[in-house]
Amino acid sequence: MLFKDIIGQTEIKQQLIHAIQSNHVAHAQMFWGAEGGAALPLALAYAQYIHCENKQATDACGTCAACIKSQKLIHPDLSFVFPVATTKKISSKPVSKDFMEEWRQFLTKHPYVSLSDWLSFIDAESKQANISVDESRHIIQQLSLKPFESEYKILLLWLPEFMNISAANAILKILEEPSPKTLFLLVSQNPNQLLATIISRVQAVQTAPITDEEVANYLVAHQQLPPEKAQQVAYMADGSINAAIHLLDNTHHTQHELFVEWMRTCFKKDMEALVSLTDTFAKLSKDQQKNLFQYGLHICREALVWKQGDEQLVRLAGKEYQFVQNFSRVLQIHNSSLLYEQFNDAIFHLERNASPKIVFMDTSLHIIQIINPTRK
């Protein structure tokens, strides 16, 4: 991964490059930011720049033997640890090295990934992923070796918040006092879930949010989307390249119409139609189900903005804009926040493999109460 291929993050790139050029490389750093953001791409580019045999002023050369190996994720001095789960292939005590071939294939498409994408890729979507104490023992053993080809041996640990307590405690000593020329690059989405003893041992690198314009430009350049469509998807993605790519897998028009039908059904309290919609929802893929709730969050935001009189800030057009105008009639500040909570809770439960039918119906019953307040 080259720095030039990463969206935005100009200041952070310069800081990382300067640290290497001035020989002030921290032995343990934690790149963190939102899911689908730039944390993992930055860590990958940083590792490649460190290993590059012909470093340029602003990036790795991209052509030396070390760069080619780094880009293929096969550099002998670059190791990976990430959450795993049991699968048909590995039914007991899985560790990262059991899934390295899949990991390389997984990151080939793009590095703006999520855990749910990874678990789906290895057919472990319904399993609980973690980083076990067995993995920690493997880390300690592996990092006790000297670098093979490069000046530094690098361990990139993706989502360290999925280490269980035993695993986290097991790496504390080596994290604080690593072997010479050993670097830890942690990539986290929720650093507040990490042990304080780990946070205190790393240098934090917070990634900058990806703007709507940057997401749209990425979609035009890499997904060949028309600018208008790219802008529309970027608004909904809310700074996540991963979310934007998943939204492309959905037909946005269908998603809008399904959401409109759902809200109208809830407003009418038509239980028979709601049962039918629940069956329709259950037939969608997991990503499509989550995207429908994400779309609901987006519509709530736009409806509230429109209701407050900030029409120029509403990022919708056409049928969506008309719907927001109508939908805002039943939304006030108090019940829009309740609706927002329901959509967020629904996403939370889907990610933890709750029954889609139950989630959708439960959310629908709450929405009926929220948008149809009891009149005294």
C-alpha positions in Angstrom: 0.0 0.0 0.0 1.4 3.4 -1.0 0.6 6.6 0.9 -0.5 8.2 -2.4 -3.3 5.6 -2.7 -4.8 6.6 0.7 -7.7 9.0 0.7 -6.8 12.3 2.5 -4.8 12.1 5.7 -2.2 14.5 4.3 -0.9 15.8 7.6 -0.7 12.3 9.2 1.2 10.9 6.2 3.8 13.7 6.5 4.2 13.1 10.2 4.8 9.3 9.7 7.3 9.9 6.9 9.2 12.5 8.9 9.4 10.1 11.9 11.0 7.5 9.7 13.4 9.9 7.9 14.5 11.4 11.3 14.9 8.0 12.8 12.2 8.6 15.5 10.1 5.5 14.9 8.0 4.6 18.0 8.2 0.9 18.7 4.4 0.7 19.4 1.8 2.8 17.6 -2.0 2.5 17.4 -3.8 3.8 14.3 -7.4 4.3 15.2 -10.5 5.6 13.5 -14.0 4.7 12.4 -14.9 1.5 10.7 -14.2 1.7 6.9 -11.8 4.6 7.5 -8.1 5.1 6.8 -6.6 3.4 9.9 -5.7 0.1 8.3 -4.5 1.6 4.9 -2.3 4.0 6.8 -0.7 1.2 8.8 -0.1 -0.9 5.7 1.5 2.1 3.9 3.6 2.9 6.9 4.9 -0.7 7.1 5.7 -0.7 3.4 7.6 2.7 3.7 9.6 1.3 6.6 10.6 -1.8 4.6 11.1 0.0 1.3 14.7 -0.3 0.0 14.5 2.9 -2.1 12.5 5.4 0.0 11.3 8.5 -1.8 10.7 11.9 -0.1 7.0 11.4 0.1 6.4 7.7 -0.4 7.8 4.2 -0.9 9.2 3.5 -4.3 6.7 0.8 -5.1 9.1 -1.1 -7.3 11.8 -2.6 -5.1 11.7 -6.2 -4.0 10.6 -5.2 -0.5 7.7 -3.0 -1.9 6.5 -5.8 -4.2 6.5 -8.3 -1.3 4.7 -5.7 1.0 2.0 -5.1 -1.6 1.4 -8.8 -1.9 1.4 -9.1 2.0 4.2 -11.7 1.8 7.1 -9.7 3.2 8.9 -12.1 5.7 9.3 -9.2 8.2 5.7 -8.2 8.2 3.3 -10.4 10.3 -0.4 -10.0 10.8 -2.7 -10.8 13.7 -6.5 -10.4 13.4 -9.7 -11.7 14.9 -10.6 -15.2 13.8 -13.3 -17.8 14.5 -13.9 -21.5 14.0 -14.9 -22.5 10.5 -15.3 -25.7 8.5 -11.6 -25.4 7.7 -10.4 -24.7 11.2 -12.7 -26.2 13.9 -10.5 -25.8 16.9 -8.2 -23.1 18.4 -8.0 -20.9 15.2 -5.2 -18.4 15.0 -4.3 -15.8 12.3 -1.6 -18.0 10.6 -4.4 -20.5 9.7 -6.1 -17.8 7.6 -3.2 -16.0 5.9 -4.1 -17.0 2.4 -7.7 -15.8 2.9 -6.4 -12.6 4.5 -4.3 -11.7 1.5 -7.2 -12.4 -0.8 -9.5 -10.3 1.4 -7.3 -7.2 1.3 -6.8 -7.5 -2.5 -10.0 -5.7 -3.3 -9.6 -2.7 -1.0 -8.2 -2.1 2.6 -11.2 -0.1 3.9 -12.6 -3.3 5.5 -14.9 -4.2 8.4 -15.0 -7.2 10.8 -18.3 -8.3 9.4 -16.8 -8.4 5.9 -13.9 -10.5 7.1 -16.1 -13.0 8.9 -18.3 -13.3 5.9 -15.3 -13.9 3.7 -14.1 -16.8 5.8 -17.7 -18.2 6.2 -17.8 -17.4 9.9 -20.5 -14.8 9.8 -22.5 -16.3 12.6 -19.5 -16.9 14.8 -17.9 -14.9 17.6 -14.5 -13.6 16.5 -11.7 -13.0 19.0 -7.9 -13.0 19.4 -7.0 -15.8 21.8 -4.2 -16.3 24.3 -2.9 -18.9 21.9 -2.4 -16.1 19.4 -0.5 -14.1 22.0 1.9 -17.0 22.6 2.5 -17.2 18.9 3.2 -13.4 18.8 5.8 -13.7 21.5 7.5 -16.7 19.8 7.5 -15.0 16.4 8.8 -11.7 17.6 11.7 -13.3 19.4 13.3 -13.9 16.0 15.5 -11.3 14.3 14.4 -9.6 11.1 15.0 -11.7 7.9 15.5 -9.0 5.2 14.6 -5.6 6.6 16.0 -3.5 9.3 12.7 -3.9 11.3 10.3 -6.7 12.0 6.8 -5.4 12.1 3.6 -6.9 13.6 0.4 -5.4 12.4 -2.4 -6.2 14.9 -5.9 -5.5 13.4 -8.7 -4.8 15.9 -6.8 -5.5 19.2 -10.0 -4.8 21.1 -11.0 -8.3 20.2 -8.2 -9.8 22.4 -9.6 -11.5 25.4 -8.2 -10.4 28.8 -5.7 -13.3 29.0 -4.5 -12.6 25.5 -4.1 -8.8 26.2 -2.2 -9.5 29.4 0.1 -12.0 27.7 1.5 -9.4 25.3 2.0 -6.6 27.8 5.6 -7.3 28.5 6.7 -7.7 24.9 4.7 -4.6 24.0 6.5 -2.5 26.5 10.0 -4.1 26.0 10.1 -5.6 22.5 13.1 -7.2 20.9 15.4 -4.8 19.2 14.2 -3.6 15.8 10.7 -4.8 16.4 7.6 -2.6 15.8 4.0 -3.0 16.8 1.3 -1.4 14.6 -2.1 -1.7 16.2 -5.2 -0.8 14.2 -8.3 -0.1 16.3 -11.9 1.0 15.8 -12.7 1.2 19.5 -9.6 2.0 21.6 -11.8 2.6 24.6 -12.4 -1.1 24.7 -8.7 -1.8 25.2 -7.0 -2.4 28.5 -5.6 0.9 29.9 -2.3 -0.9 30.3 -2.1 -1.5 26.5 -3.2 2.1 25.6 -0.5 3.4 27.9 2.2 1.5 26.0 1.4 2.8 22.5 1.6 6.0 20.7 -1.8 6.9 19.3 -2.3 8.0 15.7 -5.9 9.2 15.2 -6.9 9.2 11.6 -8.8 12.2 10.1 -12.5 11.7 9.1 -12.9 11.1 5.3 -15.0 13.9 3.8 -18.1 13.4 1.6 -16.1 14.9 -1.3 -13.2 12.5 -0.8 -15.6 9.5 -0.7 -17.4 10.7 -3.9 -14.0 11.2 -5.7 -13.0 7.7 -4.7 -16.2 6.2 -6.1 -15.8 8.1 -9.3 -12.2 7.0 -9.7 -12.4 3.4 -8.5 -16.0 2.4 -9.0 -16.7 4.4 -12.2 -19.8 6.0 -10.7 -21.3 9.1 -12.3 -20.4 12.1 -10.1 -24.1 12.8 -9.1 -24.6 9.2 -8.0 -21.3 9.1 -6.3 -22.2 12.2 -4.3 -25.5 10.7 -3.3 -23.9 7.5 -2.0 -21.1 9.5 -0.3 -23.7 11.4 1.8 -25.2 8.2 3.0 -21.8 6.5 3.7 -20.9 9.2 6.3 -17.2 9.1 5.8 -16.9 5.3 5.4 -15.4 3.9 2.2 -16.6 0.5 3.3 -20.2 1.7 3.8 -20.1 3.4 0.4 -19.0 0.2 -1.4 -21.7 -1.8 0.4 -24.3 0.7 -0.6 -23.3 0.1 -4.2 -24.3 -3.5 -3.8 -27.8 -2.3 -3.1 -30.1 -0.7 -5.6 -30.6 2.6 -4.0 -33.9 3.2 -5.6 -35.2 -0.1 -4.3 -33.9 0.8 -0.8 -35.7 4.1 -0.8 -39.0 2.7 -1.9 -38.8 -0.1 0.7 -38.1 2.4 3.4 -41.0 4.6 2.3 -43.4 1.7 2.2 -42.2 0.6 5.7 -42.7 4.0 7.2 -46.2 4.4 5.6 -47.1 0.9 6.9 -46.0 1.8 10.4 -47.9 5.1 10.3 -51.1 3.3 9.2 -50.6 0.6 11.8 -51.3 -2.0 9.1 -50.1 -5.2 10.8 -51.0 -7.5 7.9 -48.8 -5.4 5.6 -46.1 -5.3 8.2 -45.9 -9.1 8.5 -45.5 -9.2 4.7 -42.7 -6.6 4.8 -41.0 -8.6 7.5 -40.8 -11.5 5.2 -39.4 -9.3 2.5 -36.8 -7.9 4.9 -35.8 -11.4 6.0 -35.0 -12.4 2.4 -32.4 -9.5 2.0 -28.8 -10.2 2.6 -27.3 -9.2 6.0 -25.6 -6.1 4.4 -28.8 -5.1 2.7 -30.7 -5.4 6.0 -28.1 -3.2 7.8 -28.1 -0.7 4.9 -31.8 -0.2 5.2 -31.4 0.8 8.9 -28.5 3.0 7.9 -30.7 4.6 5.3 -33.2 5.2 8.1 -30.5 7.0 10.1 -29.7 9.1 7.1 -33.4 10.1 6.4 -33.9 11.0 10.1 -30.9 13.4 10.0 -32.2 15.0 6.8 -35.7 15.3 8.0 -34.6 17.0 11.2 -32.4 19.4 9.3 -35.2 20.3 7.0 -37.6 20.8 9.9 -35.2 23.2 11.6 -35.3 25.4 8.5 -31.8 24.6 7.2 -33.0 23.5 3.7 -29.7 24.3 2.1 -28.0 21.7 4.3 -30.4 18.9 3.2 -28.3 16.5 1.1 -31.2 15.0 -1.0 -33.0 15.6 -4.2 -36.0 14.4 -6.1 -38.3 11.8 -4.5 -36.1 11.5 -1.5 -36.4 15.3 -0.8 -40.2 15.2 -1.2 -40.4 12.3 1.2 -38.3 14.1 3.8 -40.6 17.0 3.6 -43.6 14.8 4.3 -41.9 12.6 6.8 -40.7 15.6 8.8 -44.4 16.4 9.7 -44.4 13.5 12.1 -41.0 14.1 13.5 -40.1 16.4 16.4 -36.8 16.6 18.2 -37.9 14.2 20.9 -39.3 11.4 18.7 -36.6 11.7 16.0 -34.0 10.9 18.6 -36.1 7.9 19.6 -36.3 6.8 16.0 -32.5 7.2 15.7 -32.0 5.0 18.7 -34.2 2.3 17.2 -32.3 2.2 13.9 -29.0 2.1 15.8 -30.2 -0.7 18.1 -31.4 -2.7 15.1 -28.0 -2.5 13.5 -26.3 -3.5 16.8 -28.5 -6.6 17.1 -28.1 -7.6 13.4 -24.3 -7.4 13.8 -24.6 -9.9 16.7 -26.6 -12.3 14.6 -30.1 -11.7 16.1 -33.0 -13.0 14.0 -33.7 -10.5 11.2 -37.4 -11.1 11.4 -37.5 -10.4 15.2 -35.3 -7.4 14.8 -37.4 -5.9 12.0 -40.7 -6.6 13.7 -39.6 -5.3 17.1 -38.2 -2.2 15.5 -41.4 -1.7 13.5 -43.6 -1.9 16.7 -41.4 0.7 18.3 -41.6 2.9 15.3 -45.4 2.7 15.3 -45.4 4.1 18.9 -42.9 6.8 18.0 -44.5 8.2 15.0 -48.1 7.7 16.2 -48.0 9.3 19.7 -51.1 8.6 21.9 -53.3 11.6 22.0 -54.9 12.4 25.3 
